[in-house]
Amino acid sequence: MEITGESLRPGTEFRFTVKPKNAAAANFLAITNDEIIVTRRATDLFALPDDVLMIANWHGERRTDAFLMTIRELRAKAHA
């Protein structure tokens, strides 16, 4: 599966500004073979396999960007 879009940014640019267990202002989306999981808490996705793709929609100063990464990368950012 290919995921593209003009506001899609690499996951390396994503930074948490709230604790991962807190409800964020925007959604996290995990894309599995069977479903798309949408949540406002990053920790809701931590039990998924490492290689599952996910998108963190995160509010900037003037817009919301989408950051594409794996669950493994999301977990690492939460524990950093």
PDB file of N, CA, C and O in Angstrom:
ATOM      1  N   MET A   1       0.837  -1.171   0.000  1.00  0.00           N
ATOM      2  CA  MET A   1       0.000   0.000   0.000  1.00  0.00           C
ATOM      3  C   MET A   1       0.888   1.242   0.000  1.00  0.00           C
ATOM      4  O   MET A   1       1.867   1.316   0.743  1.00  0.00           O
ATOM      5  N   GLU A   2       0.548   2.186  -0.815  1.00  0.00           N
ATOM      6  CA  GLU A   2       1.272   3.454  -0.862  1.00  0.00           C
ATOM      7  C   GLU A   2       0.381   4.543  -0.282  1.00  0.00           C
ATOM      8  O   GLU A   2      -0.801   4.628  -0.614  1.00  0.00           O
ATOM      9  N   ILE A   3       0.938   5.358   0.569  1.00  0.00           N
ATOM     10  CA  ILE A   3       0.216   6.470   1.175  1.00  0.00           C
ATOM     11  C   ILE A   3       0.921   7.751   0.755  1.00  0.00           C
ATOM     12  O   ILE A   3       2.113   7.916   1.011  1.00  0.00           O
ATOM     13  N   THR A   4       0.197   8.653   0.116  1.00  0.00           N
ATOM     14  CA  THR A   4       0.792   9.892  -0.376  1.00  0.00           C
ATOM     15  C   THR A   4      -0.121  11.072  -0.063  1.00  0.00           C
ATOM     16  O   THR A   4      -1.288  10.890   0.284  1.00  0.00           O
ATOM     17  N   GLY A   5       0.409  12.260  -0.185  1.00  0.00           N
ATOM     18  CA  GLY A   5      -0.387  13.475  -0.015  1.00  0.00           C
ATOM     19  C   GLY A   5       0.521  14.659   0.228  1.00  0.00           C
ATOM     20  O   GLY A   5       1.631  14.506   0.737  1.00  0.00           O
ATOM     21  N   GLU A   6       0.052  15.836  -0.136  1.00  0.00           N
ATOM     22  CA  GLU A   6       0.896  17.026  -0.045  1.00  0.00           C
ATOM     23  C   GLU A   6       1.199  17.440   1.392  1.00  0.00           C
ATOM     24  O   GLU A   6       2.222  18.080   1.637  1.00  0.00           O
ATOM     25  N   SER A   7       0.338  17.093   2.348  1.00  0.00           N
ATOM     26  CA  SER A   7       0.620  17.471   3.736  1.00  0.00           C
ATOM     27  C   SER A   7       1.221  16.318   4.537  1.00  0.00           C
ATOM     28  O   SER A   7       1.349  16.408   5.758  1.00  0.00           O
ATOM     29  N   LEU A   8       1.588  15.238   3.851  1.00  0.00           N
ATOM     30  CA  LEU A   8       2.191  14.083   4.519  1.00  0.00           C
ATOM     31  C   LEU A   8       3.677  14.327   4.726  1.00  0.00           C
ATOM     32  O   LEU A   8       4.422  14.557   3.774  1.00  0.00           O
ATOM     33  N   ARG A   9       4.096  14.273   5.984  1.00  0.00           N
ATOM     34  CA  ARG A   9       5.498  14.512   6.333  1.00  0.00           C
ATOM     35  C   ARG A   9       6.115  13.238   6.881  1.00  0.00           C
ATOM     36  O   ARG A   9       5.391  12.357   7.346  1.00  0.00           O
ATOM     37  N   PRO A  10       7.427  13.120   6.838  1.00  0.00           N
ATOM     38  CA  PRO A  10       8.063  11.914   7.375  1.00  0.00           C
ATOM     39  C   PRO A  10       7.937  11.854   8.894  1.00  0.00           C
ATOM     40  O   PRO A  10       7.946  12.880   9.574  1.00  0.00           O
ATOM     41  N   GLY A  11       7.820  10.644   9.404  1.00  0.00           N
ATOM     42  CA  GLY A  11       7.695  10.441  10.837  1.00  0.00           C
ATOM     43  C   GLY A  11       8.869  10.956  11.635  1.00  0.00           C
ATOM     44  O   GLY A  11       8.734  11.257  12.820  1.00  0.00           O
ATOM     45  N   THR A  12      10.028  11.060  10.992  1.00  0.00           N
ATOM     46  CA  THR A  12      11.211  11.567  11.699  1.00  0.00           C
ATOM     47  C   THR A  12      11.005  12.997  12.194  1.00  0.00           C
ATOM     48  O   THR A  12      11.682  13.430  13.126  1.00  0.00           O
ATOM     49  N   GLU A  13      10.085  13.729  11.586  1.00  0.00           N
ATOM     50  CA  GLU A  13       9.825  15.114  11.974  1.00  0.00           C
ATOM     51  C   GLU A  13       8.798  15.244  13.102  1.00  0.00           C
ATOM     52  O   GLU A  13       8.603  16.335  13.638  1.00  0.00           O
ATOM     53  N   PHE A  14       8.144  14.140  13.462  1.00  0.00           N
ATOM     54  CA  PHE A  14       7.100  14.183  14.489  1.00  0.00           C
ATOM     55  C   PHE A  14       7.695  14.245  15.890  1.00  0.00           C
ATOM     56  O   PHE A  14       8.674  13.561  16.188  1.00  0.00           O
ATOM     57  N   ARG A  15       7.095  15.068  16.747  1.00  0.00           N
ATOM     58  CA  ARG A  15       7.477  15.171  18.153  1.00  0.00           C
ATOM     59  C   ARG A  15       6.201  15.248  18.996  1.00  0.00           C
ATOM     60  O   ARG A  15       5.268  15.976  18.658  1.00  0.00           O
ATOM     61  N   PHE A  16       6.174  14.501  20.077  1.00  0.00           N
ATOM     62  CA  PHE A  16       5.059  14.614  21.010  1.00  0.00           C
ATOM     63  C   PHE A  16       5.157  15.944  21.748  1.00  0.00           C
ATOM     64  O   PHE A  16       6.245  16.349  22.157  1.00  0.00           O
ATOM     65  N   THR A  17       4.028  16.622  21.920  1.00  0.00           N
ATOM     66  CA  THR A  17       3.988  17.831  22.740  1.00  0.00           C
ATOM     67  C   THR A  17       3.105  17.614  23.961  1.00  0.00           C
ATOM     68  O   THR A  17       3.031  18.479  24.834  1.00  0.00           O
ATOM     69  N   VAL A  18       2.438  16.472  24.028  1.00  0.00           N
ATOM     70  CA  VAL A  18       1.685  16.047  25.207  1.00  0.00           C
ATOM     71  C   VAL A  18       2.090  14.610  25.494  1.00  0.00           C
ATOM     72  O   VAL A  18       2.669  13.951  24.630  1.00  0.00           O
ATOM     73  N   LYS A  19       1.799  14.115  26.681  1.00  0.00           N
ATOM     74  CA  LYS A  19       2.117  12.737  27.021  1.00  0.00           C
ATOM     75  C   LYS A  19       1.319  11.795  26.122  1.00  0.00           C
ATOM     76  O   LYS A  19       0.150  12.062  25.844  1.00  0.00           O
ATOM     77  N   PRO A  20       1.928  10.693  25.659  1.00  0.00           N
ATOM     78  CA  PRO A  20       1.255   9.778  24.734  1.00  0.00           C
ATOM     79  C   PRO A  20      -0.044   9.177  25.268  1.00  0.00           C
ATOM     80  O   PRO A  20      -0.898   8.774  24.478  1.00  0.00           O
ATOM     81  N   LYS A  21      -0.213   9.109  26.595  1.00  0.00           N
ATOM     82  CA  LYS A  21      -1.453   8.549  27.135  1.00  0.00           C
ATOM     83  C   LYS A  21      -2.570   9.584  27.215  1.00  0.00           C
ATOM     84  O   LYS A  21      -3.733   9.221  27.395  1.00  0.00           O
ATOM     85  N   ASN A  22      -2.235  10.873  27.085  1.00  0.00           N
ATOM     86  CA  ASN A  22      -3.251  11.922  27.094  1.00  0.00           C
ATOM     87  C   ASN A  22      -3.980  11.976  25.759  1.00  0.00           C
ATOM     88  O   ASN A  22      -3.428  11.600  24.726  1.00  0.00           O
ATOM     89  N   ALA A  23      -5.208  12.442  25.787  1.00  0.00           N
ATOM     90  CA  ALA A  23      -5.963  12.615  24.552  1.00  0.00           C
ATOM     91  C   ALA A  23      -5.403  13.816  23.797  1.00  0.00           C
ATOM     92  O   ALA A  23      -5.321  14.918  24.340  1.00  0.00           O
ATOM     93  N   ALA A  24      -5.024  13.598  22.562  1.00  0.00           N
ATOM     94  CA  ALA A  24      -4.482  14.668  21.722  1.00  0.00           C
ATOM     95  C   ALA A  24      -5.623  15.441  21.072  1.00  0.00           C
ATOM     96  O   ALA A  24      -6.763  14.977  21.051  1.00  0.00           O
ATOM     97  N   ALA A  25      -5.316  16.606  20.552  1.00  0.00           N
ATOM     98  CA  ALA A  25      -6.315  17.415  19.860  1.00  0.00           C
ATOM     99  C   ALA A  25      -6.653  16.836  18.485  1.00  0.00           C
ATOM    100  O   ALA A  25      -7.716  17.121  17.932  1.00  0.00           O
ATOM    101  N   ALA A  26      -5.754  16.030  17.940  1.00  0.00           N
ATOM    102  CA  ALA A  26      -5.952  15.436  16.620  1.00  0.00           C
ATOM    103  C   ALA A  26      -5.848  13.915  16.733  1.00  0.00           C
ATOM    104  O   ALA A  26      -5.550  13.380  17.801  1.00  0.00           O
ATOM    105  N   ASN A  27      -6.096  13.233  15.628  1.00  0.00           N
ATOM    106  CA  ASN A  27      -6.161  11.770  15.631  1.00  0.00           C
ATOM    107  C   ASN A  27      -4.865  11.089  15.224  1.00  0.00           C
ATOM    108  O   ASN A  27      -4.036  11.639  14.498  1.00  0.00           O
ATOM    109  N   PHE A  28      -4.727   9.861  15.728  1.00  0.00           N
ATOM    110  CA  PHE A  28      -3.733   8.906  15.270  1.00  0.00           C
ATOM    111  C   PHE A  28      -4.509   7.836  14.502  1.00  0.00           C
ATOM    112  O   PHE A  28      -5.548   7.366  14.968  1.00  0.00           O
ATOM    113  N   LEU A  29      -4.007   7.452  13.328  1.00  0.00           N
ATOM    114  CA  LEU A  29      -4.659   6.422  12.517  1.00  0.00           C
ATOM    115  C   LEU A  29      -3.684   5.297  12.247  1.00  0.00           C
ATOM    116  O   LEU A  29      -2.589   5.536  11.737  1.00  0.00           O
ATOM    117  N   ALA A  30      -4.062   4.080  12.580  1.00  0.00           N
ATOM    118  CA  ALA A  30      -3.238   2.908  12.273  1.00  0.00           C
ATOM    119  C   ALA A  30      -3.924   2.134  11.162  1.00  0.00           C
ATOM    120  O   ALA A  30      -5.142   1.955  11.175  1.00  0.00           O
ATOM    121  N   ILE A  31      -3.134   1.678  10.202  1.00  0.00           N
ATOM    122  CA  ILE A  31      -3.668   1.032   9.009  1.00  0.00           C
ATOM    123  C   ILE A  31      -3.245  -0.436   9.012  1.00  0.00           C
ATOM    124  O   ILE A  31      -2.089  -0.756   8.735  1.00  0.00           O
ATOM    125  N   THR A  32      -4.179  -1.315   9.322  1.00  0.00           N
ATOM    126  CA  THR A  32      -3.888  -2.749   9.325  1.00  0.00           C
ATOM    127  C   THR A  32      -4.468  -3.362   8.059  1.00  0.00           C
ATOM    128  O   THR A  32      -5.049  -2.659   7.232  1.00  0.00           O
ATOM    129  N   ASN A  33      -4.309  -4.672   7.907  1.00  0.00           N
ATOM    130  CA  ASN A  33      -4.873  -5.347   6.738  1.00  0.00           C
ATOM    131  C   ASN A  33      -6.395  -5.327   6.743  1.00  0.00           C
ATOM    132  O   ASN A  33      -7.023  -5.318   5.684  1.00  0.00           O
ATOM    133  N   ASP A  34      -6.991  -5.319   7.937  1.00  0.00           N
ATOM    134  CA  ASP A  34      -8.439  -5.459   8.058  1.00  0.00           C
ATOM    135  C   ASP A  34      -9.190  -4.181   8.388  1.00  0.00           C
ATOM    136  O   ASP A  34     -10.395  -4.086   8.151  1.00  0.00           O
ATOM    137  N   GLU A  35      -8.484  -3.194   8.936  1.00  0.00           N
ATOM    138  CA  GLU A  35      -9.204  -2.027   9.413  1.00  0.00           C
ATOM    139  C   GLU A  35      -8.285  -0.812   9.530  1.00  0.00           C
ATOM    140  O   GLU A  35      -7.063  -0.922   9.433  1.00  0.00           O
ATOM    141  N   ILE A  36      -8.893   0.319   9.736  1.00  0.00           N
ATOM    142  CA  ILE A  36      -8.180   1.540  10.086  1.00  0.00           C
ATOM    143  C   ILE A  36      -8.644   1.907  11.484  1.00  0.00           C
ATOM    144  O   ILE A  36      -9.835   2.096  11.727  1.00  0.00           O
ATOM    145  N   ILE A  37      -7.695   2.006  12.393  1.00  0.00           N
ATOM    146  CA  ILE A  37      -7.995   2.309  13.792  1.00  0.00           C
ATOM    147  C   ILE A  37      -7.739   3.791  14.018  1.00  0.00           C
ATOM    148  O   ILE A  37      -6.660   4.292  13.700  1.00  0.00           O
ATOM    149  N   VAL A  38      -8.721   4.492  14.564  1.00  0.00           N
ATOM    150  CA  VAL A  38      -8.617   5.925  14.807  1.00  0.00           C
ATOM    151  C   VAL A  38      -8.748   6.162  16.309  1.00  0.00           C
ATOM    152  O   VAL A  38      -9.683   5.671  16.942  1.00  0.00           O
ATOM    153  N   THR A  39      -7.810   6.914  16.873  1.00  0.00           N
ATOM    154  CA  THR A  39      -7.826   7.208  18.302  1.00  0.00           C
ATOM    155  C   THR A  39      -7.158   8.550  18.558  1.00  0.00           C
ATOM    156  O   THR A  39      -6.409   9.051  17.720  1.00  0.00           O
ATOM    157  N   ARG A  40      -7.431   9.121  19.710  1.00  0.00           N
ATOM    158  CA  ARG A  40      -6.757  10.357  20.101  1.00  0.00           C
ATOM    159  C   ARG A  40      -5.630  10.088  21.088  1.00  0.00           C
ATOM    160  O   ARG A  40      -4.905  11.009  21.464  1.00  0.00           O
ATOM    161  N   ARG A  41      -5.475   8.840  21.509  1.00  0.00           N
ATOM    162  CA  ARG A  41      -4.388   8.461  22.435  1.00  0.00           C
ATOM    163  C   ARG A  41      -3.401   7.540  21.731  1.00  0.00           C
ATOM    164  O   ARG A  41      -3.770   6.450  21.293  1.00  0.00           O
ATOM    165  N   ALA A  42      -2.166   7.965  21.621  1.00  0.00           N
ATOM    166  CA  ALA A  42      -1.136   7.154  20.951  1.00  0.00           C
ATOM    167  C   ALA A  42      -0.984   5.798  21.617  1.00  0.00           C
ATOM    168  O   ALA A  42      -0.755   4.798  20.938  1.00  0.00           O
ATOM    169  N   THR A  43      -1.108   5.751  22.930  1.00  0.00           N
ATOM    170  CA  THR A  43      -0.910   4.492  23.655  1.00  0.00           C
ATOM    171  C   THR A  43      -1.922   3.425  23.261  1.00  0.00           C
ATOM    172  O   THR A  43      -1.668   2.238  23.467  1.00  0.00           O
ATOM    173  N   ASP A  44      -3.060   3.817  22.702  1.00  0.00           N
ATOM    174  CA  ASP A  44      -4.047   2.837  22.236  1.00  0.00           C
ATOM    175  C   ASP A  44      -3.495   1.974  21.103  1.00  0.00           C
ATOM    176  O   ASP A  44      -4.019   0.892  20.838  1.00  0.00           O
ATOM    177  N   LEU A  45      -2.446   2.441  20.435  1.00  0.00           N
ATOM    178  CA  LEU A  45      -1.891   1.729  19.280  1.00  0.00           C
ATOM    179  C   LEU A  45      -0.660   0.899  19.619  1.00  0.00           C
ATOM    180  O   LEU A  45      -0.188   0.133  18.778  1.00  0.00           O
ATOM    181  N   PHE A  46      -0.135   1.033  20.820  1.00  0.00           N
ATOM    182  CA  PHE A  46       1.141   0.403  21.169  1.00  0.00           C
ATOM    183  C   PHE A  46       1.116  -1.124  21.128  1.00  0.00           C
ATOM    184  O   PHE A  46       2.175  -1.736  20.987  1.00  0.00           O
ATOM    185  N   ALA A  47      -0.029  -1.754  21.243  1.00  0.00           N
ATOM    186  CA  ALA A  47      -0.112  -3.220  21.214  1.00  0.00           C
ATOM    187  C   ALA A  47      -0.089  -3.780  19.794  1.00  0.00           C
ATOM    188  O   ALA A  47       0.009  -4.993  19.613  1.00  0.00           O
ATOM    189  N   LEU A  48      -0.177  -2.919  18.794  1.00  0.00           N
ATOM    190  CA  LEU A  48      -0.145  -3.377  17.400  1.00  0.00           C
ATOM    191  C   LEU A  48       1.268  -3.807  17.027  1.00  0.00           C
ATOM    192  O   LEU A  48       2.233  -3.397  17.673  1.00  0.00           O
ATOM    193  N   PRO A  49       1.396  -4.636  15.982  1.00  0.00           N
ATOM    194  CA  PRO A  49       2.732  -5.060  15.532  1.00  0.00           C
ATOM    195  C   PRO A  49       3.600  -3.871  15.105  1.00  0.00           C
ATOM    196  O   PRO A  49       3.100  -2.850  14.633  1.00  0.00           O
ATOM    197  N   ASP A  50       4.906  -4.035  15.284  1.00  0.00           N
ATOM    198  CA  ASP A  50       5.877  -2.971  14.997  1.00  0.00           C
ATOM    199  C   ASP A  50       5.769  -2.378  13.601  1.00  0.00           C
ATOM    200  O   ASP A  50       5.924  -1.168  13.433  1.00  0.00           O
ATOM    201  N   ASP A  51       5.506  -3.209  12.595  1.00  0.00           N
ATOM    202  CA  ASP A  51       5.565  -2.740  11.213  1.00  0.00           C
ATOM    203  C   ASP A  51       4.264  -2.149  10.682  1.00  0.00           C
ATOM    204  O   ASP A  51       4.192  -1.792   9.506  1.00  0.00           O
ATOM    205  N   VAL A  52       3.235  -2.038  11.521  1.00  0.00           N
ATOM    206  CA  VAL A  52       1.973  -1.434  11.080  1.00  0.00           C
ATOM    207  C   VAL A  52       2.211   0.047  10.795  1.00  0.00           C
ATOM    208  O   VAL A  52       2.804   0.758  11.607  1.00  0.00           O
ATOM    209  N   LEU A  53       1.745   0.499   9.641  1.00  0.00           N
ATOM    210  CA  LEU A  53       1.856   1.917   9.292  1.00  0.00           C
ATOM    211  C   LEU A  53       0.817   2.723  10.048  1.00  0.00           C
ATOM    212  O   LEU A  53      -0.299   2.258  10.280  1.00  0.00           O
ATOM    213  N   MET A  54       1.193   3.930  10.429  1.00  0.00           N
ATOM    214  CA  MET A  54       0.250   4.803  11.099  1.00  0.00           C
ATOM    215  C   MET A  54       0.518   6.245  10.703  1.00  0.00           C
ATOM    216  O   MET A  54       1.607   6.597  10.248  1.00  0.00           O
ATOM    217  N   ILE A  55      -0.494   7.059  10.888  1.00  0.00           N
ATOM    218  CA  ILE A  55      -0.396   8.482  10.599  1.00  0.00           C
ATOM    219  C   ILE A  55      -0.770   9.242  11.859  1.00  0.00           C
ATOM    220  O   ILE A  55      -1.824   9.004  12.448  1.00  0.00           O
ATOM    221  N   ALA A  56       0.096  10.153  12.267  1.00  0.00           N
ATOM    222  CA  ALA A  56      -0.195  11.053  13.380  1.00  0.00           C
ATOM    223  C   ALA A  56      -0.596  12.396  12.775  1.00  0.00           C
ATOM    224  O   ALA A  56       0.227  13.074  12.161  1.00  0.00           O
ATOM    225  N   ASN A  57      -1.848  12.774  12.946  1.00  0.00           N
ATOM    226  CA  ASN A  57      -2.298  14.104  12.541  1.00  0.00           C
ATOM    227  C   ASN A  57      -2.007  15.010  13.712  1.00  0.00           C
ATOM    228  O   ASN A  57      -2.527  14.796  14.807  1.00  0.00           O
ATOM    229  N   TRP A  58      -1.186  16.016  13.499  1.00  0.00           N
ATOM    230  CA  TRP A  58      -0.712  16.815  14.621  1.00  0.00           C
ATOM    231  C   TRP A  58      -0.815  18.288  14.284  1.00  0.00           C
ATOM    232  O   TRP A  58      -0.399  18.720  13.209  1.00  0.00           O
ATOM    233  N   HIS A  59      -1.368  19.049  15.198  1.00  0.00           N
ATOM    234  CA  HIS A  59      -1.578  20.477  14.978  1.00  0.00           C
ATOM    235  C   HIS A  59      -0.288  21.263  15.133  1.00  0.00           C
ATOM    236  O   HIS A  59       0.424  21.144  16.131  1.00  0.00           O
ATOM    237  N   GLY A  60      -0.012  22.061  14.129  1.00  0.00           N
ATOM    238  CA  GLY A  60       1.090  23.013  14.195  1.00  0.00           C
ATOM    239  C   GLY A  60       0.529  24.374  14.568  1.00  0.00           C
ATOM    240  O   GLY A  60      -0.577  24.467  15.102  1.00  0.00           O
ATOM    241  N   GLU A  61       1.268  25.407  14.296  1.00  0.00           N
ATOM    242  CA  GLU A  61       0.792  26.743  14.631  1.00  0.00           C
ATOM    243  C   GLU A  61      -0.331  27.212  13.720  1.00  0.00           C
ATOM    244  O   GLU A  61      -1.249  27.897  14.170  1.00  0.00           O
ATOM    245  N   ARG A  62      -0.266  26.851  12.453  1.00  0.00           N
ATOM    246  CA  ARG A  62      -1.264  27.351  11.499  1.00  0.00           C
ATOM    247  C   ARG A  62      -1.997  26.261  10.730  1.00  0.00           C
ATOM    248  O   ARG A  62      -2.878  26.554   9.921  1.00  0.00           O
ATOM    249  N   ARG A  63      -1.640  25.012  10.977  1.00  0.00           N
ATOM    250  CA  ARG A  63      -2.275  23.932  10.206  1.00  0.00           C
ATOM    251  C   ARG A  63      -2.043  22.599  10.911  1.00  0.00           C
ATOM    252  O   ARG A  63      -1.305  22.510  11.891  1.00  0.00           O
ATOM    253  N   THR A  64      -2.686  21.586  10.390  1.00  0.00           N
ATOM    254  CA  THR A  64      -2.464  20.226  10.879  1.00  0.00           C
ATOM    255  C   THR A  64      -1.711  19.458   9.810  1.00  0.00           C
ATOM    256  O   THR A  64      -2.095  19.472   8.641  1.00  0.00           O
ATOM    257  N   ASP A  65      -0.644  18.792  10.206  1.00  0.00           N
ATOM    258  CA  ASP A  65       0.119  17.961   9.285  1.00  0.00           C
ATOM    259  C   ASP A  65      -0.087  16.501   9.635  1.00  0.00           C
ATOM    260  O   ASP A  65      -0.483  16.164  10.751  1.00  0.00           O
ATOM    261  N   ALA A  66       0.185  15.649   8.678  1.00  0.00           N
ATOM    262  CA  ALA A  66       0.103  14.207   8.867  1.00  0.00           C
ATOM    263  C   ALA A  66       1.517  13.645   8.790  1.00  0.00           C
ATOM    264  O   ALA A  66       2.246  13.913   7.834  1.00  0.00           O
ATOM    265  N   PHE A  67       1.899  12.872   9.788  1.00  0.00           N
ATOM    266  CA  PHE A  67       3.231  12.289   9.860  1.00  0.00           C
ATOM    267  C   PHE A  67       3.112  10.780   9.696  1.00  0.00           C
ATOM    268  O   PHE A  67       2.449  10.123  10.498  1.00  0.00           O
ATOM    269  N   LEU A  68       3.740  10.229   8.679  1.00  0.00           N
ATOM    270  CA  LEU A  68       3.683   8.794   8.388  1.00  0.00           C
ATOM    271  C   LEU A  68       4.849   8.088   9.055  1.00  0.00           C
ATOM    272  O   LEU A  68       6.002   8.488   8.895  1.00  0.00           O
ATOM    273  N   MET A  69       4.544   7.031   9.807  1.00  0.00           N
ATOM    274  CA  MET A  69       5.588   6.243  10.466  1.00  0.00           C
ATOM    275  C   MET A  69       5.020   4.869  10.821  1.00  0.00           C
ATOM    276  O   MET A  69       3.854   4.583  10.546  1.00  0.00           O
ATOM    277  N   THR A  70       5.832   4.039  11.421  1.00  0.00           N
ATOM    278  CA  THR A  70       5.386   2.738  11.899  1.00  0.00           C
ATOM    279  C   THR A  70       5.072   2.831  13.389  1.00  0.00           C
ATOM    280  O   THR A  70       5.445   3.794  14.060  1.00  0.00           O
ATOM    281  N   ILE A  71       4.384   1.820  13.887  1.00  0.00           N
ATOM    282  CA  ILE A  71       4.106   1.749  15.317  1.00  0.00           C
ATOM    283  C   ILE A  71       5.421   1.698  16.100  1.00  0.00           C
ATOM    284  O   ILE A  71       5.526   2.295  17.172  1.00  0.00           O
ATOM    285  N   ARG A  72       6.408   1.001  15.579  1.00  0.00           N
ATOM    286  CA  ARG A  72       7.730   0.942  16.240  1.00  0.00           C
ATOM    287  C   ARG A  72       8.288   2.348  16.434  1.00  0.00           C
ATOM    288  O   ARG A  72       8.771   2.684  17.516  1.00  0.00           O
ATOM    289  N   GLU A  73       8.221   3.171  15.385  1.00  0.00           N
ATOM    290  CA  GLU A  73       8.733   4.541  15.470  1.00  0.00           C
ATOM    291  C   GLU A  73       7.925   5.389  16.461  1.00  0.00           C
ATOM    292  O   GLU A  73       8.490   6.189  17.206  1.00  0.00           O
ATOM    293  N   LEU A  74       6.606   5.207  16.462  1.00  0.00           N
ATOM    294  CA  LEU A  74       5.758   5.937  17.380  1.00  0.00           C
ATOM    295  C   LEU A  74       6.099   5.605  18.825  1.00  0.00           C
ATOM    296  O   LEU A  74       6.220   6.499  19.662  1.00  0.00           O
ATOM    297  N   ARG A  75       6.254   4.299  19.118  1.00  0.00           N
ATOM    298  CA  ARG A  75       6.626   3.872  20.475  1.00  0.00           C
ATOM    299  C   ARG A  75       7.956   4.478  20.896  1.00  0.00           C
ATOM    300  O   ARG A  75       8.105   4.946  22.025  1.00  0.00           O
ATOM    301  N   ALA A  76       8.925   4.466  19.980  1.00  0.00           N
ATOM    302  CA  ALA A  76      10.262   5.011  20.292  1.00  0.00           C
ATOM    303  C   ALA A  76      10.164   6.494  20.618  1.00  0.00           C
ATOM    304  O   ALA A  76      10.829   6.965  21.540  1.00  0.00           O
ATOM    305  N   LYS A  77       9.351   7.234  19.882  1.00  0.00           N
ATOM    306  CA  LYS A  77       9.198   8.662  20.141  1.00  0.00           C
ATOM    307  C   LYS A  77       8.506   8.895  21.486  1.00  0.00           C
ATOM    308  O   LYS A  77       8.820   9.857  22.187  1.00  0.00           O
ATOM    309  N   ALA A  78       7.581   8.032  21.839  1.00  0.00           N
ATOM    310  CA  ALA A  78       6.882   8.163  23.120  1.00  0.00           C
ATOM    311  C   ALA A  78       7.810   7.919  24.299  1.00  0.00           C
ATOM    312  O   ALA A  78       7.648   8.523  25.359  1.00  0.00           O
ATOM    313  N   HIS A  79       8.775   7.041  24.115  1.00  0.00           N
ATOM    314  CA  HIS A  79       9.700   6.697  25.208  1.00  0.00           C
ATOM    315  C   HIS A  79      10.950   7.560  25.229  1.00  0.00           C
ATOM    316  O   HIS A  79      11.781   7.421  26.127  1.00  0.00           O
ATOM    317  N   ALA A  80      11.097   8.446  24.256  1.00  0.00           N
ATOM    318  CA  ALA A  80      12.300   9.317  24.191  1.00  0.00           C
ATOM    319  C   ALA A  80      12.215  10.444  25.202  1.00  0.00           C
ATOM    320  O   ALA A  80      13.128  11.266  25.289  1.00  0.00           O
TER     321      ALA A  80
END
